[in-house]
Amino acid sequence: MPYQSFKQLRAWLEAKSLAVVVYKFTAIGAFARDFGLRDQIQRSAVSVASNIAEGYQRAGDKEFVYFLNIAQGSLAELRT
């Protein structure tokens, strides 16, 4: 792969930034008090970046694409 680390991937950098924003947003107001919803939203946000990283570290492109699809699913969950 052309990058030394998943930390150089724009998709991972954007996903990490998204998770930081989600954590800040869910720490205030109604989200902070709705533990179930807050935790679900936080988990799905973290899952996006985590799956990009995990897929990058796998053996080949096929597995990377598989984990990118999982990350995409987590992003859809977050949007919902």
MOPAC internal coordinates of N, CA, C and O (Angstrom, degrees):
PM7 1SCF
backbone

  N    0.0000 0     0.00 0     0.00 0    0    0    0
  C    1.4595 1     0.00 0     0.00 0    1    0    0
  C    1.5322 1   108.72 1     0.00 0    2    1    0
  O    1.2310 1   120.64 1   -29.10 1    3    2    1
  N    1.3080 1   116.37 1   150.90 1    3    2    1
  C    1.4626 1   119.86 1  -172.71 1    5    3    2
  C    1.5334 1   114.79 1   -73.50 1    6    5    3
  O    1.2310 1   119.88 1   166.91 1    7    6    5
  N    1.3126 1   117.84 1   -13.09 1    7    6    5
  C    1.4606 1   120.83 1  -178.04 1    9    7    6
  C    1.5155 1   110.26 1  -105.88 1   10    9    7
  O    1.2310 1   120.61 1   -29.72 1   11   10    9
  N    1.3157 1   116.44 1   150.28 1   11   10    9
  C    1.4604 1   121.90 1   178.13 1   13   11   10
  C    1.5306 1   111.42 1   -74.94 1   14   13   11
  O    1.2310 1   120.63 1   151.42 1   15   14   13
  N    1.3272 1   116.40 1   -28.58 1   15   14   13
  C    1.4617 1   121.31 1  -174.81 1   17   15   14
  C    1.5288 1   109.98 1  -150.80 1   18   17   15
  O    1.2310 1   121.06 1   -25.69 1   19   18   17
  N    1.3159 1   115.59 1   154.31 1   19   18   17
  C    1.4663 1   119.91 1   174.87 1   21   19   18
  C    1.5171 1   110.76 1   -62.03 1   22   21   19
  O    1.2310 1   120.25 1   157.27 1   23   22   21
  N    1.3238 1   117.12 1   -22.73 1   23   22   21
  C    1.4657 1   121.54 1  -179.13 1   25   23   22
  C    1.5272 1   112.28 1   -67.05 1   26   25   23
  O    1.2310 1   120.07 1   170.19 1   27   26   25
  N    1.3011 1   117.47 1    -9.81 1   27   26   25
  C    1.4629 1   122.16 1   176.76 1   29   27   26
  C    1.5311 1   112.16 1   -94.13 1   30   29   27
  O    1.2310 1   120.41 1   169.56 1   31   30   29
  N    1.3071 1   116.82 1   -10.44 1   31   30   29
  C    1.4698 1   120.69 1  -179.19 1   33   31   30
  C    1.5230 1   110.67 1   -73.85 1   34   33   31
  O    1.2310 1   120.53 1   -50.47 1   35   34   33
  N    1.3109 1   116.60 1   129.53 1   35   34   33
  C    1.4629 1   119.94 1   179.29 1   37   35   34
  C    1.5296 1   111.33 1   -59.58 1   38   37   35
  O    1.2310 1   120.68 1   140.31 1   39   38   37
  N    1.3189 1   116.30 1   -39.69 1   39   38   37
  C    1.4748 1   120.19 1   179.87 1   41   39   38
  C    1.5229 1   110.77 1   -60.02 1   42   41   39
  O    1.2310 1   120.00 1   137.71 1   43   42   41
  N    1.3292 1   117.60 1   -42.29 1   43   42   41
  C    1.4655 1   120.66 1   179.50 1   45   43   42
  C    1.5226 1   110.55 1   -67.54 1   46   45   43
  O    1.2310 1   120.55 1   137.42 1   47   46   45
  N    1.3389 1   116.56 1   -42.58 1   47   46   45
  C    1.4700 1   120.31 1   179.34 1   49   47   46
  C    1.5241 1   111.10 1   -60.80 1   50   49   47
  O    1.2310 1   120.50 1   137.73 1   51   50   49
  N    1.3249 1   116.64 1   -42.27 1   51   50   49
  C    1.4664 1   120.92 1   178.82 1   53   51   50
  C    1.5291 1   110.83 1   -67.31 1   54   53   51
  O    1.2310 1   120.51 1   138.84 1   55   54   53
  N    1.3196 1   116.62 1   -41.16 1   55   54   53
  C    1.4680 1   120.84 1   179.56 1   57   55   54
  C    1.5239 1   110.79 1   -64.85 1   58   57   55
  O    1.2310 1   120.44 1   140.54 1   59   58   57
  N    1.3163 1   116.76 1   -39.46 1   59   58   57
  C    1.4708 1   120.98 1   178.08 1   61   59   58
  C    1.5304 1   109.95 1   -64.31 1   62   61   59
  O    1.2310 1   120.49 1   135.96 1   63   62   61
  N    1.3185 1   116.67 1   -44.04 1   63   62   61
  C    1.4629 1   120.54 1   177.61 1   65   63   62
  C    1.5255 1   111.38 1   -62.15 1   66   65   63
  O    1.2310 1   120.94 1   140.17 1   67   66   65
  N    1.3266 1   115.82 1   -39.83 1   67   66   65
  C    1.4617 1   120.26 1   177.39 1   69   67   66
  C    1.5282 1   110.84 1   -60.87 1   70   69   67
  O    1.2310 1   120.19 1   136.67 1   71   70   69
  N    1.3196 1   117.24 1   -43.33 1   71   70   69
  C    1.4630 1   120.71 1   179.82 1   73   71   70
  C    1.5304 1   110.91 1   -62.32 1   74   73   71
  O    1.2310 1   120.12 1   140.31 1   75   74   73
  N    1.3106 1   117.37 1   -39.69 1   75   74   73
  C    1.4676 1   121.03 1   178.46 1   77   75   74
  C    1.5275 1   110.22 1   -62.71 1   78   77   75
  O    1.2310 1   120.56 1   135.26 1   79   78   77
  N    1.3288 1   116.53 1   -44.74 1   79   78   77
  C    1.4663 1   120.96 1   178.76 1   81   79   78
  C    1.5259 1   110.42 1   -63.04 1   82   81   79
  O    1.2310 1   120.27 1   136.16 1   83   82   81
  N    1.3206 1   117.09 1   -43.84 1   83   82   81
  C    1.4643 1   121.21 1   179.85 1   85   83   82
  C    1.5331 1   110.50 1   -60.50 1   86   85   83
  O    1.2310 1   120.39 1   135.47 1   87   86   85
  N    1.3262 1   116.87 1   -44.53 1   87   86   85
  C    1.4685 1   119.86 1   178.92 1   89   87   86
  C    1.5251 1   111.78 1   -61.74 1   90   89   87
  O    1.2310 1   120.05 1   138.58 1   91   90   89
  N    1.3217 1   117.51 1   -41.42 1   91   90   89
  C    1.4657 1   120.89 1   178.90 1   93   91   90
  C    1.5225 1   110.88 1   -65.71 1   94   93   91
  O    1.2310 1   120.87 1   136.03 1   95   94   93
  N    1.3418 1   115.94 1   -43.97 1   95   94   93
  C    1.4577 1   120.97 1  -177.35 1   97   95   94
  C    1.5246 1   111.39 1   -67.09 1   98   97   95
  O    1.2310 1   119.97 1   141.05 1   99   98   97
  N    1.3133 1   117.65 1   -38.95 1   99   98   97
  C    1.4680 1   120.57 1  -176.79 1  101   99   98
  C    1.5291 1   112.62 1   -81.79 1  102  101   99
  O    1.2310 1   119.92 1   178.58 1  103  102  101
  N    1.3178 1   117.76 1    -1.42 1  103  102  101
  C    1.4680 1   121.07 1   178.85 1  105  103  102
  C    1.5240 1   112.12 1   -88.61 1  106  105  103
  O    1.2310 1   120.38 1   176.73 1  107  106  105
  N    1.3318 1   116.87 1    -3.27 1  107  106  105
  C    1.4599 1   120.04 1  -176.76 1  109  107  106
  C    1.5270 1   110.73 1  -126.58 1  110  109  107
  O    1.2310 1   121.16 1   -20.02 1  111  110  109
  N    1.3033 1   115.39 1   159.98 1  111  110  109
  C    1.4548 1   121.86 1   173.10 1  113  111  110
  C    1.5225 1   114.63 1    61.92 1  114  113  111
  O    1.2310 1   121.48 1    33.34 1  115  114  113
  N    1.3149 1   114.77 1  -146.66 1  115  114  113
  C    1.4622 1   121.57 1  -175.11 1  117  115  114
  C    1.5225 1   112.19 1   -62.94 1  118  117  115
  O    1.2310 1   119.90 1   144.48 1  119  118  117
  N    1.3243 1   117.79 1   -35.52 1  119  118  117
  C    1.4697 1   120.18 1   178.75 1  121  119  118
  C    1.5225 1   111.60 1   -59.70 1  122  121  119
  O    1.2310 1   120.32 1   140.20 1  123  122  121
  N    1.2983 1   116.99 1   -39.80 1  123  122  121
  C    1.4668 1   120.72 1  -177.67 1  125  123  122
  C    1.5285 1   111.20 1   -63.18 1  126  125  123
  O    1.2310 1   120.74 1   152.43 1  127  126  125
  N    1.3230 1   116.20 1   -27.57 1  127  126  125
  C    1.4693 1   120.10 1  -178.18 1  129  127  126
  C    1.5241 1   113.61 1   -93.03 1  130  129  127
  O    1.2310 1   120.24 1   161.46 1  131  130  129
  N    1.3076 1   117.15 1   -18.54 1  131  130  129
  C    1.4638 1   121.08 1   179.15 1  133  131  130
  C    1.5328 1   108.41 1   -96.06 1  134  133  131
  O    1.2310 1   121.25 1   -95.25 1  135  134  133
  N    1.3270 1   115.21 1    84.75 1  135  134  133
  C    1.4620 1   121.24 1  -170.35 1  137  135  134
  C    1.5254 1   113.22 1   -59.41 1  138  137  135
  O    1.2310 1   119.88 1   137.69 1  139  138  137
  N    1.3078 1   117.84 1   -42.31 1  139  138  137
  C    1.4565 1   121.13 1  -178.22 1  141  139  138
  C    1.5256 1   111.80 1   -63.55 1  142  141  139
  O    1.2310 1   120.68 1   129.51 1  143  142  141
  N    1.3278 1   116.30 1   -50.49 1  143  142  141
  C    1.4603 1   120.73 1   179.66 1  145  143  142
  C    1.5268 1   110.73 1   -64.49 1  146  145  143
  O    1.2310 1   120.67 1   134.93 1  147  146  145
  N    1.3285 1   116.33 1   -45.07 1  147  146  145
  C    1.4642 1   120.56 1   179.68 1  149  147  146
  C    1.5263 1   111.09 1   -57.52 1  150  149  147
  O    1.2310 1   120.86 1   131.05 1  151  150  149
  N    1.3179 1   115.96 1   -48.95 1  151  150  149
  C    1.4657 1   119.91 1  -177.99 1  153  151  150
  C    1.5282 1   111.71 1   -63.93 1  154  153  151
  O    1.2310 1   120.01 1   139.94 1  155  154  153
  N    1.3240 1   117.59 1   -40.06 1  155  154  153
  C    1.4593 1   121.55 1   179.59 1  157  155  154
  C    1.5346 1   110.83 1   -63.92 1  158  157  155
  O    1.2310 1   120.85 1   136.54 1  159  158  157
  N    1.3176 1   115.98 1   -43.46 1  159  158  157
  C    1.4613 1   120.46 1   179.17 1  161  159  158
  C    1.5224 1   110.73 1   -65.12 1  162  161  159
  O    1.2310 1   120.51 1   137.00 1  163  162  161
  N    1.3103 1   116.64 1   -43.00 1  163  162  161
  C    1.4704 1   120.22 1   179.09 1  165  163  162
  C    1.5267 1   111.21 1   -63.95 1  166  165  163
  O    1.2310 1   120.31 1   136.35 1  167  166  165
  N    1.3252 1   117.01 1   -43.65 1  167  166  165
  C    1.4732 1   120.27 1   179.70 1  169  167  166
  C    1.5239 1   111.58 1   -62.15 1  170  169  167
  O    1.2310 1   120.49 1   137.22 1  171  170  169
  N    1.3172 1   116.67 1   -42.78 1  171  170  169
  C    1.4696 1   118.55 1  -179.08 1  173  171  170
  C    1.5263 1   110.70 1   -67.56 1  174  173  171
  O    1.2310 1   119.72 1   144.03 1  175  174  173
  N    1.3194 1   118.14 1   -35.97 1  175  174  173
  C    1.4708 1   121.12 1   178.08 1  177  175  174
  C    1.5264 1   111.05 1   -64.88 1  178  177  175
  O    1.2310 1   120.43 1   135.42 1  179  178  177
  N    1.3117 1   116.79 1   -44.58 1  179  178  177
  C    1.4634 1   121.03 1   179.31 1  181  179  178
  C    1.5280 1   110.21 1   -67.07 1  182  181  179
  O    1.2310 1   120.28 1   145.48 1  183  182  181
  N    1.3193 1   117.07 1   -34.52 1  183  182  181
  C    1.4538 1   121.96 1  -178.31 1  185  183  182
  C    1.5293 1   112.15 1   -62.28 1  186  185  183
  O    1.2310 1   119.97 1   147.10 1  187  186  185
  N    1.3147 1   117.65 1   -32.90 1  187  186  185
  C    1.4685 1   120.26 1  -179.64 1  189  187  186
  C    1.5307 1   109.30 1   -60.13 1  190  189  187
  O    1.2310 1   120.38 1   123.90 1  191  190  189
  N    1.3283 1   116.88 1   -56.10 1  191  190  189
  C    1.4712 1   120.62 1  -179.22 1  193  191  190
  C    1.5287 1   111.49 1   -65.08 1  194  193  191
  O    1.2310 1   120.32 1   141.27 1  195  194  193
  N    1.3114 1   116.99 1   -38.73 1  195  194  193
  C    1.4689 1   120.75 1  -178.22 1  197  195  194
  C    1.5223 1   112.01 1   -63.25 1  198  197  195
  O    1.2310 1   120.33 1   138.86 1  199  198  197
  N    1.3201 1   116.97 1   -41.14 1  199  198  197
  C    1.4647 1   119.64 1  -179.82 1  201  199  198
  C    1.5269 1   112.25 1   -72.05 1  202  201  199
  O    1.2310 1   120.08 1   146.83 1  203  202  201
  N    1.3100 1   117.45 1   -33.17 1  203  202  201
  C    1.4667 1   119.49 1   174.07 1  205  203  202
  C    1.5250 1   109.05 1   -62.70 1  206  205  203
  O    1.2310 1   120.41 1   133.97 1  207  206  205
  N    1.3106 1   116.82 1   -46.03 1  207  206  205
  C    1.4688 1   121.06 1   179.96 1  209  207  206
  C    1.5229 1   111.34 1   -63.63 1  210  209  207
  O    1.2310 1   120.42 1   133.22 1  211  210  209
  N    1.3261 1   116.81 1   -46.78 1  211  210  209
  C    1.4629 1   119.92 1  -178.67 1  213  211  210
  C    1.5247 1   111.62 1   -62.53 1  214  213  211
  O    1.2310 1   120.49 1   136.22 1  215  214  213
  N    1.3146 1   116.66 1   -43.78 1  215  214  213
  C    1.4492 1   120.00 1   179.31 1  217  215  214
  C    1.5110 1   112.87 1   -62.66 1  218  217  215
  O    1.2310 1   120.64 1   141.58 1  219  218  217
  N    1.3241 1   116.37 1   -38.42 1  219  218  217
  C    1.4566 1   120.21 1   179.68 1  221  219  218
  C    1.5265 1   111.44 1   -63.27 1  222  221  219
  O    1.2310 1   120.86 1   145.34 1  223  222  221
  N    1.3173 1   115.97 1   -34.66 1  223  222  221
  C    1.4613 1   120.99 1  -176.93 1  225  223  222
  C    1.5272 1   112.74 1   -80.50 1  226  225  223
  O    1.2310 1   119.81 1   170.90 1  227  226  225
  N    1.3123 1   117.96 1    -9.10 1  227  226  225
  C    1.4637 1   121.40 1  -178.83 1  229  227  226
  C    1.5216 1   111.24 1   -73.76 1  230  229  227
  O    1.2310 1   121.26 1    -4.31 1  231  230  229
  N    1.3172 1   115.20 1   175.69 1  231  230  229
  C    1.4671 1   122.30 1  -170.13 1  233  231  230
  C    1.5261 1   114.94 1   -67.79 1  234  233  231
  O    1.2310 1   119.22 1   146.40 1  235  234  233
  N    1.3078 1   119.09 1   -33.60 1  235  234  233
  C    1.4590 1   117.82 1  -173.27 1  237  235  234
  C    1.5103 1   113.60 1  -152.88 1  238  237  235
  O    1.2310 1   121.99 1    -0.98 1  239  238  237
  N    1.3290 1   113.79 1   179.02 1  239  238  237
  C    1.4605 1   121.07 1  -177.29 1  241  239  238
  C    1.5245 1   112.66 1   -62.75 1  242  241  239
  O    1.2310 1   120.49 1   143.72 1  243  242  241
  N    1.3201 1   116.67 1   -36.28 1  243  242  241
  C    1.4645 1   120.80 1  -177.96 1  245  243  242
  C    1.5364 1   110.43 1   -61.91 1  246  245  243
  O    1.2310 1   120.92 1   135.39 1  247  246  245
  N    1.3243 1   115.84 1   -44.61 1  247  246  245
  C    1.4654 1   119.48 1   178.29 1  249  247  246
  C    1.5233 1   111.05 1   -68.66 1  250  249  247
  O    1.2310 1   120.44 1   142.60 1  251  250  249
  N    1.3323 1   116.76 1   -37.40 1  251  250  249
  C    1.4575 1   120.16 1   178.31 1  253  251  250
  C    1.5242 1   110.03 1   -59.65 1  254  253  251
  O    1.2310 1   120.36 1   134.23 1  255  254  253
  N    1.3192 1   116.92 1   -45.77 1  255  254  253
  C    1.4632 1   121.61 1   178.84 1  257  255  254
  C    1.5313 1   110.34 1   -61.66 1  258  257  255
  O    1.2310 1   120.50 1   140.10 1  259  258  257
  N    1.3319 1   116.64 1   -39.90 1  259  258  257
  C    1.4631 1   121.00 1   177.86 1  261  259  258
  C    1.5370 1   110.56 1   -57.26 1  262  261  259
  O    1.2310 1   120.71 1   132.20 1  263  262  261
  N    1.3341 1   116.24 1   -47.80 1  263  262  261
  C    1.4604 1   119.93 1  -178.58 1  265  263  262
  C    1.5266 1   112.08 1   -71.94 1  266  265  263
  O    1.2310 1   120.03 1   150.61 1  267  266  265
  N    1.3263 1   117.55 1   -29.39 1  267  266  265
  C    1.4671 1   119.64 1   174.08 1  269  267  266
  C    1.5235 1   110.15 1   -64.78 1  270  269  267
  O    1.2310 1   120.54 1   143.72 1  271  270  269
  N    1.3250 1   116.58 1   -36.28 1  271  270  269
  C    1.4652 1   120.07 1   176.08 1  273  271  270
  C    1.5208 1   111.46 1   -65.90 1  274  273  271
  O    1.2310 1   120.18 1   141.90 1  275  274  273
  N    1.3201 1   117.26 1   -38.10 1  275  274  273
  C    1.4636 1   120.40 1   176.06 1  277  275  274
  C    1.5288 1   109.86 1   -64.61 1  278  277  275
  O    1.2310 1   120.60 1   137.28 1  279  278  277
  N    1.3418 1   116.45 1   -42.72 1  279  278  277
  C    1.4655 1   120.71 1   177.88 1  281  279  278
  C    1.5298 1   110.41 1   -59.76 1  282  281  279
  O    1.2310 1   120.88 1   139.79 1  283  282  281
  N    1.3215 1   115.93 1   -40.21 1  283  282  281
  C    1.4575 1   120.94 1   178.55 1  285  283  282
  C    1.5325 1   110.60 1   -63.42 1  286  285  283
  O    1.2310 1   120.51 1   141.47 1  287  286  285
  N    1.3198 1   116.62 1   -38.53 1  287  286  285
  C    1.4522 1   120.84 1   176.64 1  289  287  286
  C    1.5203 1   111.87 1   -64.99 1  290  289  287
  O    1.2310 1   120.63 1   139.39 1  291  290  289
  N    1.3171 1   116.40 1   -40.61 1  291  290  289
  C    1.4778 1   119.98 1   176.94 1  293  291  290
  C    1.5118 1   111.13 1   -64.22 1  294  293  291
  O    1.2310 1   120.34 1   143.53 1  295  294  293
  N    1.3119 1   116.95 1   -36.47 1  295  294  293
  C    1.4517 1   121.10 1   177.38 1  297  295  294
  C    1.5400 1   110.42 1   -65.22 1  298  297  295
  O    1.2310 1   120.57 1   139.57 1  299  298  297
  N    1.3193 1   116.51 1   -40.43 1  299  298  297
  C    1.4662 1   120.57 1   176.69 1  301  299  298
  C    1.5296 1   110.37 1   -63.63 1  302  301  299
  O    1.2310 1   120.91 1   139.92 1  303  302  301
  N    1.3323 1   115.86 1   -40.08 1  303  302  301
  C    1.4675 1   120.03 1   177.15 1  305  303  302
  C    1.5267 1   110.21 1   -61.12 1  306  305  303
  O    1.2310 1   120.41 1   136.50 1  307  306  305
  N    1.3137 1   116.83 1   -43.50 1  307  306  305
  C    1.4550 1   121.19 1   178.97 1  309  307  306
  C    1.5266 1   111.08 1   -62.46 1  310  309  307
  O    1.2310 1   120.20 1   136.72 1  311  310  309
  N    1.3209 1   117.22 1   -43.28 1  311  310  309
  C    1.4679 1   120.20 1   178.84 1  313  311  310
  C    1.5298 1   111.37 1   -62.54 1  314  313  311
  O    1.2310 1   120.66 1   145.34 1  315  314  313
  N    1.3201 1   116.34 1   -34.66 1  315  314  313
  C    1.4668 1   119.69 1  -179.32 1  317  315  314
  C    1.5150 1   111.27 1   -66.22 1  318  317  315
  O    1.2310 1   120.10 1   180.00 1  319  318  317

